[in-house]
Amino acid sequence: IGGIIFFFFCSHISIVISSQWLEICSGVSLILSIFNLLPCKPLDGGRAFHCVVETLFTEKAAERISRAIGIAVGSLLLLISISVLDEGYGYGATAAGICIVLNLLFEEGIVKKRELR
């Protein structure tokens, strides 16, 4: 909610004082706020999605559903961003997709974390 409020504030002020920098800040804030709402477990949208699903199903079922949706959304983000890399877009989204998928794989135990010695 804070990011959306910041978006509206910067957007309005950028129009009033004709500031391109504030216009860019408002756009970045909007993109990050929407990204944070994706239903992937490490993000706030994933936590909210899990809470809603947990009210409808058992805790174990909610965990499986949340994990499956998170993997699907993270993989879809990764595939779409990779497909637009050759057009000069998708570098940030590709990195974000990799982080989301790796985090979910770490949680699942498919990929093992190495401990620092």
DSSP file (Angstrom, degrees, kcal/mol; ACC not computed):
  #  RESIDUE AA STRUCTURE BP1 BP2  ACC     N-H-->O    O-->H-N    N-H-->O    O-->H-N    TCO  KAPPA ALPHA  PHI   PSI    X-CA   Y-CA   Z-CA
    1    1 A I     >        0   0    0      0, 0.0     4,-2.4     0, 0.0     5,-0.2   0.000 360.0 360.0 360.0 -37.6    0.0    0.0    0.0
    2    2 A G  H  >  +     0   0    0      1,-0.2     4,-2.5     2,-0.2     5,-0.1   0.892 360.0  50.7 -61.6 -39.3    2.9    2.3    0.8
    3    3 A G  H  > S+     0   0    0      2,-0.2     4,-2.1     1,-0.2    -1,-0.2   0.871 110.3  49.1 -65.8 -37.5    4.3    1.9   -2.7
    4    4 A I  H  > S+     0   0    0      2,-0.2     4,-2.3     1,-0.2    -2,-0.2   0.902 111.5  49.0 -68.7 -41.2    1.0    2.6   -4.3
    5    5 A I  H  X S+     0   0    0     -4,-2.4     4,-2.5     1,-0.2    -2,-0.2   0.920 111.4  50.0 -62.5 -43.5    0.6    5.8   -2.2
    6    6 A F  H  X S+     0   0    0     -4,-2.5     4,-2.9     1,-0.2     5,-0.3   0.885 108.3  54.3 -61.3 -39.2    4.1    6.8   -3.2
    7    7 A F  H  X S+     0   0    0     -4,-2.1     4,-2.6     2,-0.2    -2,-0.2   0.948 111.2  43.6 -58.7 -51.0    3.2    6.2   -6.8
    8    8 A F  H  X S+     0   0    0     -4,-2.3     4,-2.4     2,-0.2     5,-0.2   0.903 115.1  49.7 -64.3 -40.8    0.2    8.5   -6.7
    9    9 A F  H  X S+     0   0    0     -4,-2.5     4,-2.6     2,-0.2     5,-0.2   0.959 115.3  41.7 -61.7 -52.5    2.1   11.2   -4.7
   10   10 A C  H  X S+     0   0    0     -4,-2.9     4,-2.5     1,-0.2    -2,-0.2   0.882 114.0  53.3 -64.4 -38.0    5.1   11.2   -7.1
   11   11 A S  H  X S+     0   0    0     -4,-2.6     4,-1.3    -5,-0.3    -1,-0.2   0.930 112.5  43.4 -63.1 -45.4    2.9   11.1  -10.1
   12   12 A H  H  X S+     0   0    0     -4,-2.4     4,-2.0    -5,-0.2     3,-0.3   0.937 115.8  46.9 -66.4 -46.8    0.9   14.1   -9.0
   13   13 A I  H  X S+     0   0    0     -4,-2.6     4,-2.6     1,-0.2     5,-0.2   0.866 107.6  57.5 -65.1 -35.6    3.9   16.1   -7.9
   14   14 A S  H  X>S+     0   0    0     -4,-2.5     5,-1.2    -5,-0.2     4,-0.7   0.841 108.2  47.4 -65.4 -31.3    5.7   15.3  -11.2
   15   15 A I  H  <5S+     0   0    0     -4,-1.3    -1,-0.2    -3,-0.3    -2,-0.2   0.902 112.7  49.2 -72.4 -41.5    2.8   16.8  -13.1
   16   16 A V  H  <5S+     0   0    0     -4,-2.0    -2,-0.2     1,-0.2    -3,-0.1   0.914 126.0  25.2 -65.7 -44.3    2.7   19.9  -10.9
   17   17 A I  H  <5S-     0   0    0     -4,-2.6    -1,-0.2    -5,-0.1    -2,-0.2   0.359 102.9-122.1-105.7   6.4    6.4   20.7  -11.1
   18   18 A S  T  <5 +     0   0    0     -4,-0.7     2,-0.6    -5,-0.2    -3,-0.2   0.939  49.9 165.6  54.2  54.9    7.2   19.0  -14.4
   19   19 A S     >< -     0   0    0     -5,-1.2     4,-1.4    -6,-0.2    -1,-0.2  -0.897  28.4-169.9-107.0 116.0    9.9   16.7  -13.0
   20   20 A Q  H  > S+     0   0    0     -2,-0.6     4,-2.1     1,-0.2     5,-0.2   0.843  88.8  59.2 -70.0 -32.6   10.9   13.8  -15.1
   21   21 A W  H  > S+     0   0    0      1,-0.2     4,-2.3     2,-0.2    -1,-0.2   0.921 106.4  46.2 -62.7 -44.9   12.8   12.3  -12.2
   22   22 A L  H  > S+     0   0    0      2,-0.2     4,-2.3     1,-0.2    -1,-0.2   0.835 109.2  56.3 -67.0 -31.5    9.6   12.1  -10.1
   23   23 A E  H  X S+     0   0    0     -4,-1.4     4,-1.9     2,-0.2    -1,-0.2   0.915 109.0  45.9 -63.9 -42.8    7.8   10.6  -13.0
   24   24 A I  H  X S+     0   0    0     -4,-2.1     4,-2.5     2,-0.2     5,-0.2   0.912 111.2  52.9 -65.4 -43.1   10.4    7.8  -13.2
   25   25 A C  H  X S+     0   0    0     -4,-2.3     4,-2.4     1,-0.2    -2,-0.2   0.897 108.4  50.3 -59.2 -41.2   10.2    7.3   -9.5
   26   26 A S  H  X S+     0   0    0     -4,-2.3     4,-2.2     2,-0.2    -1,-0.2   0.904 110.9  48.9 -66.5 -39.7    6.4    6.9   -9.7
   27   27 A G  H  X S+     0   0    0     -4,-1.9     4,-2.3     2,-0.2    -2,-0.2   0.917 112.0  47.6 -64.9 -43.7    6.7    4.3  -12.5
   28   28 A V  H  X S+     0   0    0     -4,-2.5     4,-2.6     1,-0.2     5,-0.2   0.905 111.3  51.8 -63.6 -41.5    9.3    2.3  -10.6
   29   29 A S  H  X S+     0   0    0     -4,-2.4     4,-2.3    -5,-0.2    -1,-0.2   0.909 110.3  48.3 -62.1 -42.3    7.2    2.4   -7.5
   30   30 A L  H  X S+     0   0    0     -4,-2.2     4,-2.4     2,-0.2     5,-0.2   0.926 112.1  48.6 -64.6 -44.6    4.1    1.2   -9.3
   31   31 A I  H  X S+     0   0    0     -4,-2.3     4,-2.6     1,-0.2    -2,-0.2   0.929 113.9  45.9 -62.0 -46.0    6.0   -1.7  -11.0
   32   32 A L  H  X S+     0   0    0     -4,-2.6     4,-2.2     2,-0.2    -1,-0.2   0.878 112.0  51.8 -65.9 -37.1    7.6   -2.9   -7.7
   33   33 A S  H  X S+     0   0    0     -4,-2.3     4,-0.6    -5,-0.2    -1,-0.2   0.914 112.8  44.1 -66.2 -42.3    4.3   -2.6   -5.9
   34   34 A I  H >< S+     0   0    0     -4,-2.4     3,-1.1     1,-0.2     4,-0.2   0.913 112.7  52.4 -68.3 -42.0    2.5   -4.7   -8.5
   35   35 A F  H >< S+     0   0    0     -4,-2.6     3,-1.8     1,-0.3    -2,-0.2   0.896 103.8  57.7 -59.2 -40.2    5.4   -7.2   -8.6
   36   36 A N  H 3< S+     0   0    0     -4,-2.2     9,-2.5     1,-0.3    10,-0.3   0.692  98.3  62.2 -65.8 -18.1    5.2   -7.6   -4.9
   37   37 A L  T << S+     0   0    0     -3,-1.1    -1,-0.3    -4,-0.6    -2,-0.2   0.468  73.3 121.0 -87.3  -1.7    1.6   -8.7   -5.2
   38   38 A L  S <  S-     0   0    0     -3,-1.8     2,-2.1    -4,-0.2     8,-0.6  -0.364  76.6-115.3 -60.3 141.3    2.4  -11.8   -7.3
   39   39 A P  S    S+     0   0    0      0, 0.0     2,-0.4     0, 0.0    34,-0.2  -0.234  72.7 127.0 -79.3  53.3    1.2  -14.9   -5.5
   40   40 A C    >   -     0   0    0     -2,-2.1     3,-2.0    -4,-0.1     6,-1.0  -0.927  66.9-120.8-110.1 136.0    4.7  -16.3   -4.9
   41   41 A K  T 3  S+     0   0    0     -2,-0.4     6,-0.1    25,-0.3    -1,-0.1   0.771 106.8  52.7 -52.7 -40.4    5.6  -17.3   -1.3
   42   42 A P  T 3  S+     0   0    0      0, 0.0    -1,-0.3     0, 0.0     2,-0.2   0.761 103.2  72.6 -70.8 -16.6    8.6  -15.1   -0.7
   43   43 A L  S <> S-     0   0    0     -3,-2.0     4,-1.7    -5,-0.1     3,-0.3  -0.498  94.1-111.8 -92.7 163.7    6.6  -12.0   -1.8
   44   44 A D  H  > S+     0   0    0      1,-0.2     4,-2.5     2,-0.2     5,-0.2   0.865 117.8  57.0 -62.3 -36.5    3.8  -10.3    0.1
   45   45 A G  H  > S+     0   0    0     -9,-2.5     4,-2.5    -7,-0.2    -1,-0.2   0.862 105.5  51.6 -62.7 -34.9    1.2  -11.4   -2.4
   46   46 A G  H  > S+     0   0    0     -6,-1.0     4,-2.3    -8,-0.6    -5,-0.3   0.878 109.6  48.6 -68.5 -38.5    2.3  -15.0   -1.8
   47   47 A R  H  X S+     0   0    0     -4,-1.7     4,-2.0    -7,-0.3    -2,-0.2   0.915 113.6  46.7 -66.8 -42.6    1.9  -14.7    1.9
   48   48 A A  H  X S+     0   0    0     -4,-2.5     4,-2.1     2,-0.2    -2,-0.2   0.913 112.1  50.8 -65.0 -42.6   -1.6  -13.1    1.5
   49   49 A F  H  X S+     0   0    0     -4,-2.5     4,-2.7     1,-0.2     5,-0.2   0.912 109.1  51.5 -60.5 -43.0   -2.6  -15.8   -1.0
   50   50 A H  H  X S+     0   0    0     -4,-2.3     4,-2.4     1,-0.2    -1,-0.2   0.903 108.3  51.5 -61.8 -41.6   -1.4  -18.5    1.5
   51   51 A C  H  X S+     0   0    0     -4,-2.0     4,-1.0     2,-0.2    -1,-0.2   0.904 111.7  46.7 -62.7 -41.3   -3.5  -16.9    4.3
   52   52 A V  H >X S+     0   0    0     -4,-2.1     4,-0.7     1,-0.2     3,-0.6   0.933 114.4  46.6 -66.1 -45.3   -6.7  -16.9    2.1
   53   53 A V  H >X S+     0   0    0     -4,-2.7     4,-2.1     1,-0.2     3,-0.8   0.859 106.8  59.3 -65.1 -34.5   -6.1  -20.5    0.9
   54   54 A E  H 3< S+     0   0    0     -4,-2.4    -1,-0.2     1,-0.3    -2,-0.2   0.779 100.0  56.2 -67.8 -25.9   -5.5  -21.6    4.5
   55   55 A T  H << S+     0   0    0     -4,-1.0    -1,-0.3    -3,-0.6    -2,-0.2   0.739 114.3  40.2 -74.3 -21.4   -8.9  -20.3    5.5
   56   56 A L  H << S+     0   0    0     -3,-0.8    -2,-0.2    -4,-0.7     2,-0.2   0.756 123.6  24.2 -96.5 -28.8  -10.5  -22.6    2.8
   57   57 A F  S  < S-     0   0    0     -4,-2.1     2,-0.0     1,-0.2     0, 0.0  -0.670  93.5 -75.4-127.9 178.8   -8.3  -25.7    3.2
   58   58 A T     >  -     0   0    0     -2,-0.2     4,-2.7     1,-0.1     5,-0.2  -0.289  48.7-106.0 -71.7 165.9   -6.2  -27.5    5.8
   59   59 A E  H  > S+     0   0    0      1,-0.2     4,-2.0     2,-0.2     5,-0.1   0.896 120.3  48.9 -61.9 -40.9   -2.7  -26.1    6.5
   60   60 A K  H  > S+     0   0    0      2,-0.2     4,-2.0     1,-0.2    -1,-0.2   0.915 113.3  46.0 -66.3 -43.6   -1.0  -28.9    4.7
   61   61 A A  H  > S+     0   0    0      1,-0.2     4,-2.7     2,-0.2     5,-0.2   0.896 111.1  53.0 -66.0 -39.9   -3.2  -28.5    1.6
   62   62 A A  H  X S+     0   0    0     -4,-2.7     4,-2.7     1,-0.2     5,-0.2   0.885 107.7  51.7 -62.7 -38.3   -2.8  -24.7    1.7
   63   63 A E  H  X S+     0   0    0     -4,-2.0     4,-2.3    -5,-0.2    -1,-0.2   0.920 111.8  45.9 -64.3 -43.9    1.0  -25.1    1.8
   64   64 A R  H  X S+     0   0    0     -4,-2.0     4,-2.5     2,-0.2    -2,-0.2   0.914 114.5  47.6 -65.7 -42.5    0.9  -27.4   -1.3
   65   65 A I  H  X S+     0   0    0     -4,-2.7     4,-2.7     2,-0.2     5,-0.2   0.932 113.2  48.0 -64.3 -45.5   -1.4  -25.1   -3.2
   66   66 A S  H  X S+     0   0    0     -4,-2.7     4,-2.5    -5,-0.2   -25,-0.3   0.899 112.9  48.5 -62.3 -41.0    0.6  -22.0   -2.4
   67   67 A R  H  X S+     0   0    0     -4,-2.3     4,-2.6    -5,-0.2    -1,-0.2   0.920 112.3  48.1 -65.7 -43.7    3.9  -23.7   -3.4
   68   68 A A  H  X S+     0   0    0     -4,-2.5     4,-2.3     2,-0.2    -2,-0.2   0.918 114.0  46.0 -64.7 -43.6    2.4  -25.0   -6.7
   69   69 A I  H  X S+     0   0    0     -4,-2.7     4,-2.9     2,-0.2     5,-0.2   0.912 112.9  51.3 -64.8 -41.6    1.0  -21.6   -7.6
   70   70 A G  H  X S+     0   0    0     -4,-2.5     4,-2.7    -5,-0.2     5,-0.2   0.915 111.4  46.3 -61.1 -44.8    4.3  -19.9   -6.6
   71   71 A I  H  X S+     0   0    0     -4,-2.6     4,-2.5     2,-0.2     5,-0.2   0.907 114.1  49.1 -64.4 -41.3    6.3  -22.3   -8.8
   72   72 A A  H  X S+     0   0    0     -4,-2.3     4,-2.4    -5,-0.2    -2,-0.2   0.934 115.0  42.9 -64.4 -46.5    3.9  -21.8  -11.7
   73   73 A V  H  X S+     0   0    0     -4,-2.9     4,-2.6     2,-0.2    -2,-0.2   0.918 115.9  48.4 -67.9 -43.2    3.9  -18.0  -11.4
   74   74 A G  H  X S+     0   0    0     -4,-2.7     4,-2.3    -5,-0.2    27,-0.2   0.910 113.9  46.7 -62.2 -42.3    7.7  -17.8  -10.9
   75   75 A S  H  X S+     0   0    0     -4,-2.5     4,-2.9    -5,-0.2    -2,-0.2   0.898 112.2  50.4 -66.4 -40.5    8.3  -20.1  -13.9
   76   76 A L  H  X S+     0   0    0     -4,-2.4     4,-2.7     2,-0.2     5,-0.3   0.919 110.9  48.9 -64.0 -43.5    5.9  -18.2  -16.1
   77   77 A L  H  X S+     0   0    0     -4,-2.6     4,-2.4     1,-0.2    -2,-0.2   0.917 113.0  48.5 -59.5 -43.7    7.6  -14.9  -15.2
   78   78 A L  H  X S+     0   0    0     -4,-2.3     4,-2.2     2,-0.2    -2,-0.2   0.923 112.9  46.6 -64.0 -45.6   10.9  -16.5  -16.0
   79   79 A L  H  X S+     0   0    0     -4,-2.9     4,-1.9     2,-0.2    -2,-0.2   0.914 114.2  46.7 -65.0 -43.4    9.8  -17.9  -19.3
   80   80 A I  H  X S+     0   0    0     -4,-2.7     4,-1.0     1,-0.2    -1,-0.2   0.923 113.7  48.2 -65.2 -43.2    8.1  -14.7  -20.4
   81   81 A S  H  < S+     0   0    0     -4,-2.4     3,-0.4    -5,-0.3     4,-0.2   0.874 111.1  50.3 -68.0 -35.4   11.1  -12.6  -19.4
   82   82 A I  H >< S+     0   0    0     -4,-2.2     3,-1.1     1,-0.2     4,-0.4   0.869 105.4  58.2 -66.7 -35.4   13.6  -14.9  -21.2
   83   83 A S  H 3< S+     0   0    0     -4,-1.9    -1,-0.2     1,-0.3    -2,-0.2   0.755 109.7  43.2 -68.5 -22.3   11.5  -14.8  -24.3
   84   84 A V  T ><>S+     0   0    0     -4,-1.0     5,-1.8    -3,-0.4     3,-0.9   0.327  85.6  96.5-103.7   8.3   11.8  -11.0  -24.5
   85   85 A L  G X 5S+     0   0    0     -3,-1.1     3,-1.9     1,-0.2    -1,-0.1   0.888  78.8  57.3 -63.1 -39.2   15.6  -10.9  -23.7
   86   86 A D  G 3 5S+     0   0    0     -4,-0.4    -1,-0.2     1,-0.3    -2,-0.1   0.683 101.6  57.6 -69.0 -15.0   16.6  -10.7  -27.3
   87   87 A E  G < 5S-     0   0    0     -3,-0.9    -1,-0.3     2,-0.2    -2,-0.2   0.406 124.9-101.5 -91.2   1.7   14.5   -7.5  -27.7
   88   88 A G  T < 5S+     0   0    0     -3,-1.9     2,-0.3     1,-0.4    -3,-0.2   0.563  90.4 101.4  91.9   8.9   16.4   -5.8  -25.0
   89   89 A Y      < +     0   0    0     -5,-1.8    -1,-0.4     1,-0.1    -2,-0.2  -0.753  51.5  50.0-117.4 165.4   13.8   -6.3  -22.2
   90   90 A G     >  +     0   0    0     -2,-0.3     4,-2.5    -3,-0.1     5,-0.2   0.474  59.2 122.6  94.6   3.5   13.4   -8.7  -19.4
   91   91 A Y  H  > S+     0   0    0      2,-0.2     4,-2.1     1,-0.2     5,-0.2   0.956  84.5  39.1 -64.8 -48.2   16.8   -8.5  -17.5
   92   92 A G  H  > S+     0   0    0      1,-0.2     4,-2.4     2,-0.2    -1,-0.2   0.907 117.7  49.1 -66.4 -42.0   15.3   -7.5  -14.2
   93   93 A A  H  > S+     0   0    0      2,-0.2     4,-2.7     1,-0.2    -1,-0.2   0.863 109.7  52.7 -66.8 -35.1   12.3   -9.8  -14.6
   94   94 A T  H  X S+     0   0    0     -4,-2.5     4,-2.4     2,-0.2    -2,-0.2   0.932 110.6  46.8 -64.5 -45.3   14.6  -12.7  -15.5
   95   95 A A  H  X S+     0   0    0     -4,-2.1     4,-2.3     1,-0.2    -2,-0.2   0.910 113.8  48.6 -62.2 -42.0   16.6  -12.1  -12.4
   96   96 A A  H  X S+     0   0    0     -4,-2.4     4,-2.5     2,-0.2    -2,-0.2   0.911 110.9  50.3 -65.1 -42.1   13.5  -11.9  -10.3
   97   97 A G  H  X S+     0   0    0     -4,-2.7     4,-2.6     2,-0.2     5,-0.2   0.902 110.3  49.9 -62.4 -41.5   12.1  -15.0  -11.8
   98   98 A I  H  X S+     0   0    0     -4,-2.4     4,-2.8     2,-0.2     5,-0.2   0.923 111.7  48.7 -62.4 -44.2   15.3  -16.9  -11.1
   99   99 A C  H  X S+     0   0    0     -4,-2.3     4,-2.4     2,-0.2    -2,-0.2   0.911 112.7  47.6 -63.3 -42.3   15.2  -15.7   -7.5
  100  100 A I  H  X S+     0   0    0     -4,-2.5     4,-2.2     2,-0.2    -2,-0.2   0.948 114.9  44.6 -64.5 -48.4   11.6  -16.7   -7.0
  101  101 A V  H  X S+     0   0    0     -4,-2.6     4,-2.3     1,-0.2    -2,-0.2   0.919 114.6  48.9 -64.3 -43.5   12.0  -20.2   -8.5
  102  102 A L  H  X S+     0   0    0     -4,-2.8     4,-2.6    -5,-0.2    -1,-0.2   0.909 110.0  51.8 -63.1 -41.1   15.3  -20.8   -6.6
  103  103 A N  H  X S+     0   0    0     -4,-2.4     4,-2.4    -5,-0.2    -1,-0.2   0.923 111.3  47.0 -60.8 -43.6   13.7  -19.7   -3.3
  104  104 A L  H  X S+     0   0    0     -4,-2.2     4,-2.0     1,-0.2    -1,-0.2   0.873 111.9  50.6 -66.7 -36.2   10.8  -22.1   -3.9
  105  105 A L  H  X>S+     0   0    0     -4,-2.3     5,-1.5     2,-0.2     6,-1.3   0.871 109.7  50.7 -69.1 -35.9   13.2  -24.9   -4.8
  106  106 A F  H  <5S+     0   0    0     -4,-2.6     3,-0.4     2,-0.2    -2,-0.2   0.925 110.9  48.8 -64.1 -44.2   15.2  -24.3   -1.6
  107  107 A E  H  <5S+     0   0    0     -4,-2.4    -2,-0.2     1,-0.2    -1,-0.2   0.878 110.9  50.5 -62.1 -37.9   12.0  -24.4    0.5
  108  108 A E  H  <5S-     0   0    0     -4,-2.0    -1,-0.2    -5,-0.2    -2,-0.2   0.722 110.7-123.8 -73.1 -21.4   11.0  -27.6   -1.2
  109  109 A G  T  <5S+     0   0    0     -4,-1.1    -3,-0.2    -3,-0.4    -2,-0.1   0.539  79.4 119.4  88.0   7.2   14.4  -29.1   -0.5
  110  110 A I  S   <S+     0   0    0     -5,-1.5     2,-0.5    -6,-0.2    -4,-0.2   0.891  78.5  41.3 -70.7 -39.5   15.0  -29.9   -4.2
  111  111 A V  S    S-     0   0    0     -6,-1.3     2,-0.3    -9,-0.2    -2,-0.3  -0.943  89.6-138.6-108.9 128.6   18.1  -27.7   -4.1
  112  112 A K        -     0   0    0     -2,-0.5     2,-0.3    -3,-0.1    -6,-0.1  -0.663  10.4-130.0 -90.3 140.0   20.2  -28.0   -1.0
  113  113 A K        -     0   0    0     -2,-0.3     2,-0.5    -7,-0.1    -1,-0.0  -0.688  17.8-135.7 -84.0 139.0   21.8  -24.9    0.7
  114  114 A R        -     0   0    0     -2,-0.3     2,-0.3     1,-0.0    -1,-0.0  -0.827  18.6-133.2 -93.9 132.8   25.5  -25.1    1.4
  115  115 A E        -     0   0    0     -2,-0.5     2,-0.2     1,-0.1    -1,-0.0  -0.619  19.6-115.2 -85.3 144.2   26.4  -23.9    4.9
  116  116 A L              0   0    0     -2,-0.3    -1,-0.1     1,-0.1     0, 0.0  -0.557 360.0 360.0 -75.6 140.5   29.3  -21.5    5.3
  117  117 A R              0   0    0     -2,-0.2    -1,-0.1     0, 0.0    -2,-0.0   0.410 360.0 360.0-108.1 360.0   32.1  -23.0    7.2
